Amino acid sequence: MNTEIIEETEQRSETVYKQSVILFNDDVNDFDHVEDCLMKICFKNRKEAEKIAKEAHNKGRAICYVASLEECETVAEKMSEQGLTVSIQ
């Protein structure tokens, strides 16, 4: 019985945190600005921010934040305010 409760709780957690903020490459923002935003808004360290910025640059987009829809909306709004192009999926 305890195993069933744990599994059910884990499944609920997974569905709550299924949203992602996607960062898109653009020709406007430089790497330093993008990395700074990723560190300040998405709580990434320098190495993670650099990796995400490079992925967005090379592939056209990168996942920069995964959380609940509400949290993703907040992060996406803050990223947009900084001139970055993002979407939520």
C-alpha positions as CSV (number, residue, x, y, z in Angstrom):
1,M,0.0,0.0,0.0
2,N,2.8,2.5,0.8
3,T,4.4,1.7,-2.6
4,E,1.2,2.7,-4.4
5,I,1.0,6.0,-2.5
6,I,4.6,6.8,-3.3
7,E,4.1,6.0,-7.0
8,E,1.0,8.1,-7.2
9,T,2.7,11.0,-5.6
10,E,5.7,10.7,-8.0
11,Q,3.3,10.6,-11.0
12,R,1.5,13.8,-9.8
13,S,4.9,15.5,-9.3
14,E,6.0,14.6,-12.9
15,T,2.8,16.0,-14.4
16,V,3.0,19.3,-12.4
17,Y,6.6,19.9,-13.6
18,K,6.2,19.1,-17.3
19,Q,6.4,22.7,-18.6
20,S,9.6,24.1,-20.1
21,V,10.8,27.6,-21.1
22,I,12.4,27.5,-24.5
23,L,15.0,30.1,-25.3
24,F,15.3,31.0,-29.0
25,N,18.4,32.2,-30.8
26,D,18.3,35.8,-32.1
27,D,20.7,38.2,-33.8
28,V,20.1,41.0,-31.3
29,N,21.4,39.8,-27.9
30,D,25.0,39.0,-27.2
31,F,26.2,36.0,-25.3
32,D,27.0,37.9,-22.1
33,H,23.5,39.3,-21.8
34,V,21.9,35.9,-22.5
35,E,24.2,34.2,-20.0
36,D,23.5,36.9,-17.3
37,C,19.8,36.5,-17.8
38,L,20.0,32.7,-17.5
39,M,22.0,33.0,-14.3
40,K,19.7,35.7,-12.7
41,I,16.3,34.6,-13.9
42,C,16.7,30.8,-14.5
43,F,19.1,30.3,-11.5
44,K,21.8,28.7,-13.7
45,N,25.5,28.8,-12.8
46,R,28.0,30.2,-15.3
47,K,28.8,26.9,-16.9
48,E,25.1,25.9,-17.3
49,A,24.2,29.3,-18.7
50,E,27.1,29.1,-21.2
51,K,25.9,25.6,-22.4
52,I,22.3,26.7,-22.8
53,A,23.3,29.9,-24.7
54,K,25.6,27.9,-27.0
55,E,22.8,25.3,-27.7
56,A,20.3,28.1,-28.5
57,H,22.9,29.7,-30.8
58,N,23.8,26.4,-32.6
59,K,20.5,24.7,-32.7
60,G,18.2,27.7,-32.8
61,R,16.6,26.9,-29.4
62,A,17.3,25.4,-26.0
63,I,15.4,24.5,-22.9
64,C,16.4,26.9,-20.2
65,Y,13.9,26.2,-17.4
66,V,11.6,23.4,-16.3
67,A,9.0,23.8,-13.7
68,S,5.2,24.3,-13.1
69,L,3.3,26.3,-15.6
70,E,3.0,29.2,-13.2
71,E,6.8,29.3,-12.5
72,C,7.5,29.0,-16.3
73,E,5.2,31.9,-17.0
74,T,7.0,34.1,-14.5
75,V,10.4,33.2,-15.9
76,A,9.3,33.6,-19.5
77,E,7.9,37.1,-18.7
78,K,11.1,38.2,-17.0
79,M,13.2,36.8,-19.9
80,S,11.0,38.6,-22.4
81,E,11.4,41.9,-20.5
82,Q,15.1,41.5,-21.0
83,G,14.6,41.3,-24.8
84,L,15.0,37.5,-25.1
85,T,12.7,35.4,-27.3
86,V,11.1,32.6,-25.3
87,S,8.1,30.3,-25.3
88,I,6.5,27.8,-22.9
89,Q,6.0,24.2,-24.0
